[in-house]
Amino acid sequence: MEQLIEFLGNHPILCSTWFGLMAAIIWSEGARGGAQVSPAQATAMINREDAVVVDIRKKEEFRTGHLPEAINIPAANIESRIGELEPYKSKPVILVCKAGTSAGAAGASLRKAGFENVSRLKGGIMEWQSNKMPLVKS
């Protein structure tokens, strides 16, 4: 740890450049997958804009509890099953994963396929549950 602090002190330009690039990469990856929406914003989108919820967790996780009327397409299958979402191309799509970290890649795939209004549930199903929002078991 002492060496790290010394390195940071001796190379401030190099370190600030590295941190800046990392921040840019993280921001860029997040933006490609769509904007993040809170559980309250997601509820409003579902109720007011008829948004479609796509849960990208594995089938076993989906069965333990998911948002009402959510469609389950595991992240590993999103590109091969994107045709199932074709009828919803003009509607807002909200992607849900476990913790809100893995929905970005699925969002990028949907945007690449022509879905323009793609969002990710901030904090995923864990945030949804912590806000005491309803879940459906199947």
LOBABA-552936 format. One line per 5 residues: number of its first residue (from 1); for each residue x, y, z negated of C-alpha. Coordinates in Angstrom, 3 decimals, decimal comma. Layout:
REM LOBABA-552936
NUM = X:Y:Z; ... .
//
This chain:
REM LOBABA-552936
1 = 0,000:0,000:0,000; 2,859:2,304:-0,833; 4,362:1,726:2,625; 1,043:2,540:4,295; 0,828:5,869:2,484 .
6 = 4,424:6,616:3,425; 3,737:5,725:7,073; 0,656:7,985:7,134; 2,707:10,832:5,666; 5,566:10,371:8,132 .
11 = 3,374:10,049:11,254; 0,345:12,351:10,895; -0,146:12,937:14,634; 0,023:9,237:15,476; -2,360:8,318:12,648 .
16 = -4,888:11,057:13,445; -4,847:10,012:17,111; -5,466:6,386:16,135; -8,345:7,315:13,803; -9,826:9,561:16,487 .
21 = -9,714:6,802:19,085; -11,294:4,319:16,688; -14,106:6,766:15,926; -14,667:7,344:19,656; -14,816:3,601:20,346 .
26 = -17,285:3,006:17,517; -19,462:5,916:18,646; -19,341:4,791:22,284; -20,312:1,208:21,470; -23,173:2,411:19,306 .
31 = -24,475:4,749:21,977; -24,442:2,034:24,641; -26,781:-0,139:22,584; -29,373:2,564:21,991; -30,206:4,934:19,185 .
36 = -30,694:3,693:15,650; -34,127:4,122:14,112; -35,097:3,836:10,460; -37,846:1,447:9,353; -40,224:4,426:9,069 .
41 = -39,361:5,608:12,587; -39,755:2,044:13,913; -43,208:1,813:12,310; -44,215:5,093:13,925; -42,934:3,903:17,305 .
46 = -44,870:0,646:16,988; -48,091:2,403:15,960; -47,954:5,486:18,200; -45,938:4,420:21,237; -46,830:0,703:21,357 .
51 = -43,157:-0,224:20,983; -42,113:-3,839:21,471; -40,009:-5,457:18,746; -37,380:-7,963:19,864; -35,777:-9,954:17,053 .
56 = -32,359:-11,203:18,189; -31,687:-13,464:15,207; -31,543:-17,229:15,520; -34,861:-19,068:15,562; -34,324:-20,470:12,042 .
61 = -33,762:-16,974:10,622; -36,734:-15,624:12,584; -39,036:-18,212:11,002; -38,097:-17,114:7,472; -39,625:-13,692:8,108 .
66 = -39,888:-11,180:10,933; -41,677:-7,989:11,878; -45,315:-8,451:12,905; -45,731:-9,337:16,603; -41,955:-9,516:17,136 .
71 = -40,600:-11,499:20,078; -37,716:-13,819:19,218; -34,912:-13,941:21,763; -31,607:-14,884:20,106; -28,696:-12,595:20,964 .
76 = -26,820:-15,472:22,615; -29,710:-15,930:25,084; -30,628:-12,302:25,740; -29,161:-12,110:29,247; -30,651:-15,411:30,426 .
81 = -34,097:-14,600:28,974; -34,282:-10,931:29,889; -37,024:-11,737:32,405; -39,402:-12,427:29,503; -39,166:-8,756:28,593 .
86 = -39,802:-7,480:32,114; -43,488:-6,625:31,393; -42,305:-4,306:28,613; -39,758:-2,373:30,668; -41,748:0,862:30,510 .
91 = -42,337:0,623:26,742; -39,965:1,467:23,914; -38,024:-1,607:22,766; -36,752:-1,955:19,205; -34,021:-4,541:18,644 .
96 = -33,817:-6,182:15,233; -30,884:-8,209:13,902; -29,939:-9,241:10,382; -27,992:-6,182:9,228; -28,159:-3,760:12,155 .
101 = -24,641:-4,470:13,375; -25,102:-6,962:16,201; -27,967:-5,352:18,106; -25,664:-3,026:20,059; -24,497:-5,658:22,546 .
106 = -28,066:-6,819:23,181; -29,104:-3,204:23,648; -26,336:-2,672:26,181; -27,549:-5,727:28,119; -31,112:-4,395:28,172 .
111 = -29,990:-0,941:29,270; -27,912:-2,519:32,028; -31,045:-4,386:33,173; -32,947:-1,099:33,499; -34,624:-0,728:30,106 .
116 = -34,370:2,977:29,371; -35,930:3,334:25,936; -33,967:0,894:23,744; -33,467:1,430:20,017; -31,873:-0,568:17,201 .
121 = -33,386:-0,965:13,755; -30,925:0,691:11,396; -29,853:-1,809:8,744; -31,713:-4,612:10,515; -34,161:-6,908:8,768 .
126 = -32,301:-6,385:5,484; -33,107:-2,654:5,511; -36,700:-3,451:6,503; -37,047:-5,761:3,494; -35,382:-3,324:1,094 .
131 = -37,992:-0,734:2,108; -40,708:-3,237:1,121; -42,056:-3,383:4,674; -44,259:-6,336:5,693; -42,822:-9,543:7,129 .
136 = -44,588:-12,394:8,883; -43,458:-15,997:8,482; -43,901:-18,520:11,265 .
//
